């Protein structure tokens, strides 16, 4: 899939059905794929496709913070990309018509991507501000909003565009302080499946990808693709395959990127054959995401860290604890706890991530069957509801949030070997990071009266393990009880992600018995 074609806003009748009386929205966490971008690799130049695309106007007007003695000042500058010339000497990269000042780097968010992610923010505003009144119309600060992005620039920039669409300038106070955006070092990143920094997950990924290659490389479908586009494969390959060079998923990436942009950057028409695209997408989804459906270890290492964090914030919100994300936001001086505007709880989370994040989340919950590859600017909204009459709880005052600033920073022996961020010494914590089966009944009861619902690109998704009686809101299995949802995610939340990433390296990659997702 390429550019998302969003549905029209919900009607008032749909709103009444989707947000029924008797349930109060308490926390919304949105995972969003970045907007349209240039391909991550220059491919098919032999088919007339330029390596560099002229769709990044931002390159004309970049701004950096620079330091002079005693003050910070902005440096406005323009960027030009340099590449190899025909004699291997340096030349300035140019677009199809000789453009040099708006040229995109590989994998960079384009003007189109900025437009669509800003529009996503407008749609989020229309639902949660205009229709539901869940978020305030104007903000004086952003202390009730948790913002996070991966280290990849297009994810951060898409998050910023979405936030600005949600709260454009005329709905932001002139005194709005700088918003806090959470990022991580690459070695610590769990907001996408991190095979670069998780050796065991990389091995599992290779095994499932090889299985897909073995299943599909010698099929009639692959022969169809070879007859269709094989003539443009590089000389050293000359054959389309799951594991060819470029890989079939790389071919899909270039097709989708070109379809999202102008006629100056298009491939020959054979690449856009509907049957061919359907075959490529079906195989790509199997190669990249079947592991989440079949293997608990795959789910644990690939997306379990993120899902554990998402559900921990839900449980903390139900308990009234600062582990809902507010401790990470902190105040103007970097201290944890109450934010600058006095907010004590997070209401909305926005996380800038990737297609592999969204499909992994849904697949790990058994809610991605038959879905195509996530288009640009796709999003998942994970909504936490409280049943009317459920008491508002606050955690005991002596509970200490998980944060490096709550104690001295020390590295475990494992961290010293494998790197990454320090592990903070911690005081007592609440129920957020504990598995449901380990909770005392008094703590487990704090989850009562809370429900979780998923919407993917405004389509309600249902987790199979939430369908049995007693595991969902009566009459609607899409509203999973928080206890059941957390129990499902608990099964693949890693106890120590980095340690598990370097364990079981000699074990077989495929489970010995079925381990279906979503239960």
C-alpha positions as CSV (number, residue, x, y, z in Angstrom):
1,X,0.0,0.0,0.0
2,X,1.1,3.6,-0.6
3,X,-0.7,6.8,0.4
4,X,-3.6,6.3,2.9
5,X,-7.0,7.3,1.8
6,X,-8.7,8.2,5.1
7,X,-12.3,7.7,5.6
8,X,-14.7,10.5,6.2
9,X,-15.1,11.7,9.8
10,X,-17.4,9.6,12.0
11,X,-21.0,10.8,11.9
12,X,-22.8,11.6,15.1
13,X,-24.6,8.2,14.9
14,X,-21.3,6.5,14.6
15,X,-19.9,8.5,17.5
16,X,-22.7,7.3,19.7
17,X,-22.1,3.7,18.8
18,X,-18.3,3.9,19.1
19,X,-18.3,5.9,22.3
20,X,-21.3,4.6,24.2
21,X,-22.8,6.1,27.3
22,X,-21.6,4.5,30.4
23,X,-17.9,4.5,29.3
24,X,-15.6,7.5,29.8
25,X,-12.5,7.8,27.7
26,X,-9.5,8.1,30.0
27,X,-6.3,7.6,28.0
28,X,-5.5,7.5,24.2
29,X,-2.2,6.2,22.9
30,X,-1.6,6.7,19.1
31,X,1.1,5.0,17.2
32,X,1.6,6.6,13.8
33,X,3.6,5.6,10.7
34,X,5.6,8.5,9.2
35,X,4.3,10.2,6.1
36,X,5.4,9.7,2.4
37,X,9.1,9.6,1.9
38,X,11.7,8.9,-0.8
39,X,12.9,5.3,-1.1
40,X,15.5,4.2,1.4
41,X,17.8,3.0,-1.4
42,X,18.3,4.2,-4.9
43,X,16.9,1.4,-7.1
44,X,16.0,0.9,-10.8
45,X,18.0,3.7,-12.2
46,X,18.3,1.5,-15.3
47,X,14.5,1.9,-15.6
48,X,14.9,5.7,-15.7
49,X,14.2,6.4,-12.1
50,X,16.4,9.1,-10.6
51,X,18.3,8.4,-7.5
52,X,17.5,11.8,-5.9
53,X,14.0,13.4,-5.8
54,X,13.1,17.1,-5.7
55,X,10.3,16.9,-3.1
56,X,11.9,18.2,0.1
57,X,11.4,22.0,0.2
58,X,12.6,22.0,3.8
59,X,16.2,21.6,2.4
60,X,15.9,25.3,1.3
61,X,15.2,26.6,4.8
62,X,16.8,24.4,7.5
63,X,17.3,26.0,11.0
64,X,19.7,24.9,13.6
65,X,20.4,26.1,17.2
66,X,23.9,27.5,17.5
67,X,25.7,28.8,20.5
68,X,27.4,32.2,20.9
69,X,29.0,33.3,24.1
70,X,26.1,33.5,26.6
71,X,23.2,32.9,24.2
72,X,21.7,30.6,21.6
73,X,20.9,31.9,18.1
74,X,19.2,30.2,15.1
75,X,21.3,29.4,12.0
76,X,19.3,29.3,8.9
77,X,20.9,27.3,6.1
78,X,20.1,25.4,2.9
79,X,21.3,21.9,2.2
80,X,22.7,20.5,-1.0
81,X,23.5,16.8,-1.3
82,X,26.9,15.6,-2.7
83,X,27.4,12.3,-4.5
84,X,29.8,10.6,-6.9
85,X,30.2,11.8,-10.4
86,X,30.9,9.7,-13.5
87,X,34.7,9.9,-12.8
88,X,34.1,9.2,-9.1
89,X,34.7,12.9,-8.3
90,X,32.2,14.8,-6.2
91,X,29.1,16.4,-7.8
92,X,26.0,18.0,-6.4
93,X,23.0,15.6,-6.5
94,X,20.1,16.8,-8.7
95,X,16.5,15.9,-9.4
96,X,15.1,14.9,-12.7
97,X,15.0,18.4,-14.1
98,X,18.3,19.6,-12.6
99,X,16.9,20.7,-9.2
100,X,19.6,21.1,-6.5
101,X,18.0,23.0,-3.6
102,X,15.0,20.8,-2.7
103,X,16.5,17.4,-3.1
104,X,15.6,14.7,-0.7
105,X,18.1,12.4,0.9
106,X,17.3,8.7,0.8
107,X,14.4,7.8,3.1
108,X,13.6,11.4,3.9
109,X,10.1,12.7,4.7
110,X,8.9,14.6,1.6
111,X,6.6,17.6,1.3
112,X,3.7,15.2,0.7
113,X,4.6,13.3,3.8
114,X,4.5,16.6,5.8
115,X,1.1,17.4,4.4
116,X,-0.5,14.0,5.2
117,X,0.9,13.8,8.7
118,X,-0.4,17.4,9.4
119,X,-3.7,16.3,8.1
120,X,-3.6,13.3,10.4
121,X,-3.2,15.7,13.3
122,X,-6.3,17.6,12.1
123,X,-8.3,14.4,12.0
124,X,-7.2,13.5,15.5
125,X,-8.2,17.0,16.6
126,X,-11.6,16.7,15.0
127,X,-12.4,13.5,16.8
128,X,-10.9,14.0,20.3
129,X,-11.4,17.8,20.6
130,X,-14.3,18.8,18.4
131,X,-16.5,15.7,18.5
132,X,-15.7,14.1,21.9
133,X,-14.4,17.0,23.9
134,X,-11.8,14.7,25.4
135,X,-8.8,17.1,24.8
136,X,-8.9,20.9,25.4
137,X,-9.4,23.1,22.4
138,X,-6.4,25.3,23.3
139,X,-3.3,24.3,25.3
140,X,-1.2,26.4,27.6
141,X,1.3,23.6,28.0
142,X,1.7,20.0,26.8
143,X,2.0,18.2,30.1
144,X,-0.9,16.0,29.5
145,X,0.5,14.8,26.2
146,X,3.2,12.1,25.9
147,X,5.3,12.5,22.7
148,X,7.9,10.0,21.5
149,X,9.7,9.2,18.3
150,X,12.2,6.7,17.0
151,X,15.8,8.0,16.2
152,X,14.9,8.1,12.4
153,X,14.3,11.7,11.3
154,X,11.2,11.0,9.3
155,X,9.5,9.6,12.3
156,X,10.3,12.6,14.5
157,X,9.3,15.0,11.8
158,X,6.0,13.2,11.2
159,X,5.3,13.3,14.9
160,X,6.0,17.1,15.0
161,X,3.7,17.6,11.9
162,X,0.9,15.6,13.5
163,X,1.2,17.5,16.8
164,X,1.1,20.8,15.0
165,X,-2.0,19.6,13.1
166,X,-3.6,18.6,16.4
167,X,-2.8,22.0,17.9
168,X,-2.1,24.6,15.2
169,X,-0.7,28.0,16.1
170,X,-4.1,29.6,16.8
171,X,-4.9,26.8,19.4
172,X,-1.6,27.2,21.2
173,X,-0.9,29.7,23.9
174,X,1.8,32.3,23.0
175,X,3.4,31.3,26.3
176,X,3.4,27.6,25.4
177,X,6.8,26.2,26.8
178,X,8.9,23.9,24.6
179,X,7.2,20.5,24.4
180,X,9.0,17.4,25.6
181,X,9.6,14.7,22.9
182,X,11.0,11.5,24.2
183,X,13.7,9.7,22.2
184,X,16.0,6.8,22.9
185,X,19.5,5.7,21.9
186,X,19.4,3.2,19.0
187,X,20.6,0.4,21.3
188,X,17.6,1.0,23.6
189,X,14.9,1.5,20.9
190,X,11.7,-0.6,21.1
191,X,9.4,1.7,19.2
192,X,10.1,-0.5,16.1
193,X,11.4,-4.1,15.8
194,X,15.0,-3.5,16.5
195,X,16.9,-6.3,14.7
196,X,20.0,-4.2,14.5
197,X,20.4,-4.2,18.3
198,X,18.8,-7.5,19.2
199,X,20.8,-10.5,17.9
200,X,18.3,-13.2,18.7
201,X,15.5,-11.3,17.0
202,X,17.7,-10.7,13.9
203,X,18.3,-14.5,13.8
204,X,14.5,-15.2,14.1
205,X,13.8,-12.6,11.4
206,X,16.3,-14.2,9.0
207,X,14.7,-17.6,9.6
208,X,11.2,-16.5,8.9
209,X,12.3,-14.6,5.8
210,X,14.2,-17.6,4.5
211,X,11.0,-19.7,5.0
212,X,9.1,-17.2,3.0
213,X,11.8,-17.4,0.2
214,X,11.6,-21.2,0.2
215,X,7.8,-21.1,-0.1
216,X,7.5,-18.5,-2.9
217,X,10.6,-18.3,-5.0
218,X,9.7,-21.2,-7.3
219,X,6.0,-20.5,-7.7
220,X,3.8,-19.4,-10.6
221,X,3.3,-16.1,-8.8
222,X,7.1,-15.4,-8.9
223,X,7.2,-16.4,-12.5
224,X,4.5,-13.8,-13.2
225,X,6.6,-11.1,-11.5
226,X,9.7,-12.1,-13.5
227,X,7.9,-11.9,-16.8
228,X,6.5,-8.6,-15.7
229,X,9.5,-6.7,-14.3
230,X,12.5,-9.1,-14.5
231,X,14.1,-7.2,-17.4
232,X,14.9,-4.3,-15.0
233,X,16.6,-6.3,-12.3
234,X,20.3,-5.6,-12.0
235,X,22.8,-7.5,-14.1
236,X,24.1,-9.4,-11.1
237,X,20.6,-10.7,-10.2
238,X,18.4,-10.8,-13.3
239,X,15.7,-12.5,-11.4
240,X,12.9,-11.4,-9.0
241,X,12.8,-13.3,-5.8
242,X,11.9,-12.8,-2.1
243,X,15.7,-12.7,-1.4
244,X,16.9,-11.2,-4.7
245,X,18.9,-8.0,-4.9
246,X,17.0,-5.8,-4.5
247,X,14.7,-7.9,-2.3
248,X,11.1,-8.2,-3.2
249,X,10.2,-6.0,-0.2
250,X,12.7,-3.4,-1.5
251,X,10.9,-3.5,-4.9
252,X,7.6,-2.9,-3.1
253,X,9.2,0.1,-1.2
254,X,10.2,1.8,-4.5
255,X,6.9,1.1,-6.1
256,X,5.0,2.6,-3.1
257,X,7.3,5.6,-2.9
258,X,6.9,6.4,-6.6
259,X,3.1,6.1,-6.5
260,X,3.0,8.6,-3.6
261,X,4.7,11.3,-5.6
262,X,4.8,13.1,-8.9
263,X,5.2,11.9,-12.5
264,X,8.9,12.9,-12.6
265,X,9.7,9.9,-10.4
266,X,7.8,7.0,-11.9
267,X,8.8,3.5,-13.0
268,X,7.7,1.8,-16.2
269,X,4.0,1.0,-16.1
270,X,4.6,-2.8,-15.6
271,X,5.6,-2.1,-12.0
272,X,2.1,-0.9,-11.3
273,X,0.3,-3.9,-12.6
274,X,-2.5,-4.6,-10.1
275,X,-2.0,-8.3,-10.0
276,X,1.8,-7.9,-9.6
277,X,1.4,-5.5,-6.8
278,X,-1.0,-7.7,-5.0
279,X,1.4,-10.6,-5.2
280,X,4.3,-8.5,-3.9
281,X,2.3,-7.2,-1.0
282,X,1.0,-10.6,0.0
283,X,4.5,-12.1,0.1
284,X,5.9,-9.0,1.9
285,X,3.3,-9.2,4.7
286,X,4.1,-12.9,5.2
287,X,7.9,-12.3,5.2
288,X,7.9,-9.5,7.7
289,X,5.0,-10.2,10.0
290,X,4.1,-14.0,10.1
291,X,6.6,-14.5,13.0
292,X,4.4,-12.3,15.3
293,X,1.4,-14.5,14.6
294,X,3.2,-17.8,15.2
295,X,6.0,-17.3,17.8
296,X,5.8,-16.0,21.3
297,X,9.6,-15.4,21.3
298,X,9.2,-13.4,18.0
299,X,6.5,-11.2,19.6
300,X,8.6,-10.8,22.8
301,X,11.8,-9.6,21.1
302,X,10.2,-7.8,18.2
303,X,7.4,-5.7,19.8
304,X,7.0,-6.9,23.3
305,X,9.0,-4.1,24.9
306,X,6.8,-1.5,23.3
307,X,3.5,-3.3,24.1
308,X,4.6,-3.7,27.6
309,X,5.2,0.0,27.9
310,X,1.8,0.8,26.3
311,X,-0.1,-1.5,28.7
312,X,1.9,-0.3,31.7
313,X,0.7,3.2,31.0
314,X,-2.9,1.9,30.9
315,X,-2.5,0.1,34.2
316,X,-0.8,3.1,35.8
317,X,-3.6,5.4,34.5
318,X,-6.2,3.1,36.1
319,X,-4.2,3.1,39.4
320,X,-3.5,6.9,39.3
321,X,0.2,6.5,39.1
322,X,2.8,8.7,37.4
323,X,4.0,5.6,35.6
324,X,1.4,6.5,33.0
325,X,4.1,8.6,31.2
326,X,3.9,11.8,33.2
327,X,7.1,11.0,35.1
328,X,9.0,11.0,31.8
329,X,7.6,14.4,30.7
330,X,8.7,16.1,33.9
331,X,8.8,19.8,34.5
332,X,10.8,22.7,33.2
333,X,13.8,21.9,35.3
334,X,13.9,18.2,34.4
335,X,12.4,17.0,37.6
336,X,9.8,14.2,37.5
337,X,6.3,14.3,38.7
338,X,3.8,17.2,38.3
339,X,4.3,19.0,35.0
340,X,4.8,22.7,34.4
341,X,1.1,23.3,34.0
342,X,0.1,21.3,37.0
343,X,-1.1,18.2,35.1
344,X,-0.8,15.0,37.0
345,X,-1.9,12.5,34.4
346,X,-1.3,11.8,30.7
347,X,-4.4,11.9,28.5
348,X,-2.9,11.5,25.0
349,X,0.2,9.8,23.7
350,X,1.6,10.3,20.2
351,X,4.5,8.1,19.0
352,X,6.2,8.6,15.6
353,X,7.2,5.2,14.3
354,X,7.0,2.9,11.2
355,X,5.0,0.4,9.1
356,X,6.9,-2.4,10.8
357,X,5.7,-1.1,14.2
358,X,2.0,-0.9,13.3
359,X,1.8,-4.3,11.6
360,X,3.9,-5.9,14.4
361,X,1.5,-4.5,17.1
362,X,-1.6,-5.7,15.4
363,X,-0.1,-9.1,14.4
364,X,1.1,-9.7,18.0
365,X,-2.5,-9.2,19.1
366,X,-3.9,-11.5,16.4
367,X,-5.6,-8.6,14.7
368,X,-3.9,-8.3,11.4
369,X,-5.3,-11.1,9.4
370,X,-6.0,-10.2,5.7
371,X,-4.7,-6.6,6.2
372,X,-2.5,-5.1,3.5
373,X,0.9,-3.5,4.2
374,X,0.3,-0.3,6.3
375,X,0.1,2.7,4.1
376,X,2.0,5.9,4.8
377,X,0.5,7.9,7.7
378,X,-1.4,4.9,9.1
379,X,-2.1,4.9,12.8
380,X,-3.3,2.8,15.6
381,X,-5.3,4.3,18.5
382,X,-5.2,2.3,21.7
383,X,-8.0,3.7,23.8
384,X,-8.6,3.1,27.5
385,X,-12.1,3.6,28.9
386,X,-13.4,3.7,32.4
387,X,-16.9,2.4,33.2
388,X,-19.1,5.1,34.8
389,X,-19.0,4.8,38.5
390,X,-15.5,3.3,38.7
391,X,-13.7,5.1,41.5
392,X,-10.9,7.4,40.6
393,X,-7.7,6.0,42.3
394,X,-4.4,7.6,43.2
395,X,-1.3,5.7,44.0
396,X,0.2,6.0,47.5
397,X,2.4,9.1,47.8
398,X,5.6,7.1,48.6
399,X,5.6,5.3,45.2
400,X,8.5,6.3,43.1
401,X,8.2,6.5,39.3
402,X,10.6,4.6,37.1
403,X,13.0,7.4,36.1
404,X,16.8,7.9,36.2
405,X,16.3,11.1,38.2
406,X,14.8,9.2,41.1
407,X,18.1,7.6,42.1
408,X,21.7,7.2,41.3
409,X,22.4,5.9,37.8
410,X,24.1,2.5,37.7
411,X,24.7,0.0,35.0
412,X,23.9,-3.6,35.5
413,X,26.7,-6.1,34.6
414,X,24.7,-6.9,31.4
415,X,24.5,-3.2,30.5
416,X,28.3,-2.8,31.0
417,X,28.9,-5.6,28.5
418,X,26.3,-4.8,25.8
419,X,26.0,-1.0,26.2
420,X,22.8,1.1,26.3
421,X,21.4,3.5,28.9
422,X,22.0,3.2,32.6
423,X,19.5,1.4,34.7
424,X,18.1,3.6,37.5
425,X,17.9,2.5,41.0
426,X,14.2,2.5,41.9
427,X,11.9,2.7,44.9
428,X,8.6,0.8,45.2
429,X,6.5,0.9,42.1
430,X,2.8,0.3,41.3
431,X,1.0,-2.4,39.3
432,X,2.1,-1.0,35.9
433,X,5.1,-3.3,35.4
434,X,3.7,-6.3,37.2
435,X,2.1,-9.2,35.4
436,X,-1.6,-9.8,36.1
437,X,-0.9,-13.3,37.4
438,X,1.5,-11.9,40.0
439,X,-0.9,-9.3,41.4
440,X,-2.5,-9.5,44.8
441,X,-6.3,-9.5,44.6
442,X,-6.4,-6.0,46.0
443,X,-4.2,-4.8,43.2
444,X,-5.9,-6.8,40.5
445,X,-9.2,-5.2,41.5
446,X,-7.7,-1.8,40.4
447,X,-8.1,-3.0,36.8
448,X,-11.8,-3.6,37.2
449,X,-14.2,-1.3,35.3
450,X,-11.6,-0.5,32.6
451,X,-11.7,-1.5,28.9
452,X,-9.3,-1.3,26.0
453,X,-10.3,-0.7,22.4
454,X,-8.1,-0.6,19.2
455,X,-8.8,1.4,16.1
456,X,-6.6,1.0,13.1
457,X,-7.0,3.8,10.5
458,X,-10.4,4.4,12.1
459,X,-11.4,0.8,11.7
460,X,-12.3,-1.0,15.0
461,X,-10.1,-4.1,15.5
462,X,-10.9,-7.1,17.8
463,X,-8.4,-9.2,19.7
464,X,-9.4,-12.9,19.5
465,X,-8.6,-13.6,23.2
466,X,-11.0,-10.9,24.2
467,X,-14.1,-12.6,22.6
468,X,-15.0,-15.1,25.4
469,X,-17.7,-14.1,27.8
470,X,-16.5,-12.1,30.7
471,X,-13.4,-10.9,28.8
472,X,-15.1,-7.9,27.2
473,X,-17.8,-5.3,27.7
474,X,-21.1,-7.1,27.5
475,X,-22.4,-7.0,23.9
476,X,-19.2,-5.7,22.3
477,X,-16.1,-7.9,22.1
478,X,-14.0,-5.0,20.7
479,X,-14.0,-3.5,24.2
480,X,-11.6,-5.9,25.9
481,X,-11.3,-5.8,29.7
482,X,-8.1,-4.2,30.8
483,X,-7.3,-7.3,32.9
484,X,-7.6,-9.6,29.9
485,X,-5.8,-7.2,27.5
486,X,-2.9,-6.9,30.0
487,X,-2.9,-10.7,30.5
488,X,-2.5,-11.2,26.8
489,X,0.3,-8.7,26.4
490,X,2.0,-9.9,29.6
491,X,2.8,-13.2,27.9
492,X,5.1,-11.5,25.5
493,X,6.4,-8.6,27.5
494,X,10.1,-9.2,28.1
495,X,11.4,-9.2,31.7
496,X,14.8,-8.0,30.4
497,X,14.8,-7.2,26.7
498,X,18.5,-6.7,26.3
499,X,19.4,-9.9,28.1
500,X,16.8,-11.9,26.1
501,X,18.2,-10.4,22.9
502,X,21.5,-12.2,23.5
503,X,20.0,-15.5,24.8
504,X,18.9,-18.7,23.1
505,X,21.2,-18.0,20.1
506,X,21.5,-21.8,19.4
507,X,17.8,-22.6,19.8
508,X,15.6,-23.5,16.9
509,X,13.8,-20.4,15.4
510,X,10.4,-21.9,15.0
511,X,8.2,-22.9,18.0
512,X,7.7,-26.7,18.5
513,X,4.0,-26.3,19.1
514,X,1.4,-23.6,18.1
515,X,1.7,-20.3,19.8
516,X,-1.0,-18.2,18.2
517,X,-1.1,-14.5,18.8
518,X,-3.9,-12.7,20.6
519,X,-4.6,-15.1,23.5
